[in-house]
Amino acid sequence: MKTQSFVLVSLALAGLVGCGTPDRLPEYSSAARAGSPVGSAVKTVEGEGVLVSLEPFADKARCETYFALNAPAAGIAILHLRVENRSPDTTWLLRKAHCKLSLSGADSPLGDASTSRSTASGEALAITGAALMGLGSTPILIGLGSHQVKHATTVQRNFTEKELPDKTLSPGQATEGFVYYQMPKKNVPFHGTLQVSLVNTRNEHNNTLQIPIDYEPQ
């Protein structure tokens, strides 16, 4: 899917967000799950000194808390990733576009071989089927109230600001954030493997780690 920028989401998205959405939603980090039963859903894998932790955001309550959106109902799978470089002498380059999801089964609309690159935040919102207005346009949002516009722009901003960043990780450094994928079917569980690839900045060697994922909407 070609990356695009979007500024407003229309009626379909507005129907998925709650009323009274604040301007700023809570931030989330791996430290927030300490002592939480949700921590049991976290999976980790380590290779060549890189540790990757994956946590699915599959429950409505947490998606609405941190994104003001019932993401599973909108058909968006939200995954939280933390990538830590534990190597003593290697620097790794992480690119969000190199995080790929391969699904079990052949019923996925995600692309060839049931594999998809991570979806940009604007594209994730487009998955809702809402009418999206481009940054270069001057849209007239007929029937969209000011509160709905506020909700939609809040959702847009949070998806963008909370994305996993591209990052060069020196020894001892870590980064975290969210990646988004289109679900095969809205509110339906799916299983697959998340592939995270990093590049050694010294010799361009690829370090690919794979994490099994069980996405169970709640």
N, C-alpha and C positions, 0 to 999 in steps of 0.2 A: 504494500500500500504506500503510495507516495506521500511523503510528509508534507503537511500543510499547517497553516496557522488559522485558528478560529477565535473569534472574540465573543460571540453570543450564541446561546442555545435557545431554541424556541419552545413551543408548547409541549412537545413530547418529552423533553428533558425536564421542563418545569414541573410536569406531573410526577416525576420521580424524586424530587427533592422535597424536603419537609418545609413547613412554614416556620417563620422566625429564624431563618438561617443567619448566624452572626457574620460580621465582616471577616473575622479571622477564626479559623477552626484550629483545634489543638494540633500541635506538632507530635510526631511519633518517632520513636527510636527504639532500638533493640533493648535499651535499658527499661523502657516502659512495660515490657512484658515480664520482668523479673518477679517471680513469685506468683505469676498468673497461671491458671490452668491452660490458657491458650498456648503457653510455652511448650506443651507437649506436642503441638503440631509443627514445631520448628524442626527442620532437617538441616544437617550440616554435612559438608564434604570438604576434604583437604587434599591438595596435591601440589607438589613442588613449592611448598612453603606458603601457599595461598589457602585461606580458610573462607568458605562461602556458606552463609546461613540463609535459609529460605523459610519464610513464614507466609502462608496463604491468608488473605483477608477474605474469608468466604462467608462471614456472618453479617447479616443486615445491620445489626446494632453498631458494630465497629465501623463498618463502611459509612454509615450515616454520621457517626461521631467525628471521623477524621476527613470525610470527603463530602458530607451532606448529600449523599447519593446512595440509594439501594442498588449497589453495583451489580450483584448477581441477577437481580430482576431486569437490569438494563443490558445484560449480556456481556458485562465487562469483568474479567478475572483480574483482581488486584493482588500482586505478590510483592512482599517486602523482602529486599535483599540487603545483606551486609557482607562486604568483601574486605578481608583483612590480609595484609601482606606480612607474613611472619618470617619471611626469608631474611637472613642476615646480610645478604649482599646483592640481591636482585631487585630491580625496579620493574614493575608490571604496569602495562597500560590497559585500562578497562574501558570498553565502549559499550554503551547500552544497546546499540544496534546488534552487538554480537551475543546478546542473550536471546536464545531461541527456544521455543516450546515445541516439542514433538508429542503428539497425542497418540494414545492407544486406540486402534480402530481407524476406519477409513471414512467416517461420517463427518469429518470436520471441514468447515468452510475456510480454514486458515491458509490454504495454499497447497502447493505440490507436496506430496509425501506427508501430509498432515503436519507440516512444520511451518512455524511463523516466527518472524523476528518480533521483538518487542514493539508494541504499538505506541506511537507518540501520543502525548496527552491529548492533543486536539483530535487525533483520529479515534482515540478511545471514546471521546464524547460523541463523535459522529456515529459510533456503533449503536447509540441509543435510537437511531432513526429520526432524530430531531432535525428540523430545518436549521442549518448552520449558516451564519452570516460571515463572509470573509472580512478581513481587516481592511481591505481596500474598498469596501462598499459602504453605502450609507443606508442601512436597512430601516424599513418602517415595520415595526413589530406589531402587526394588527392583532388585537385580542390578547396581547401579552402585558399584564399589569406590571407596575413598577416593582412590586415585591417579587414577582416571578423573575424579572430581569435581574434583580439583585441576587436572587438565589442562583440563577444560571451563571452569572459572572463569578460568584463565589466558588462554585463547583469548578469552573474553568480554571480559575487562578490556583486552586489547591491541587488539581491534577498536574498543572505545569510546575508549580513550585516544589512539589514533593517527588518529582521524577528522580530516578537514579541518575546521577550525573556521570558524564565521561570523566575519567580521573586517572592521572598518573600516580601510582602508589609506590612511594619509596619504602624501603624496609621499615617496618613498624607502623606504617600508616594504614588507615581503614577508611571506608566510605560506606554509606548506606542510602537507600531510597527505594522508590516503588517502580515496578515495571507493570505494564498493562497488556492484556491479551483479550482477543475476542473469544468468547465462549462458544463451543459448538452449538449449544442450545441454552437459552436463558433459564436460570434457576435449576439447571440439571447438572449433577456431578460429572466430572471427567477425570481421567487419569492420564499421566504422561511423564515426560522427562524434561526438566529444564536444563539447557546446556549453556554454560557460562564460559566464554573464551577470553583469555587475556594474552597479551603479547609482551614478551621480554624485550625491553627497550634497547638492550645491548646487542642481541643477535637475532631479533625478530622471531624467536621461537614461540610457537603457540602452546599455551597451557589450557587445555579444555577440561572442565569439570562438569559432571552430570549429576543431577539431583532428581530422584523420583518424586513426583507430586501427586497427591490425592486431593482434589478440590471438591469439597462437600458443602454446597450452600446450606445455610441454616436460617 
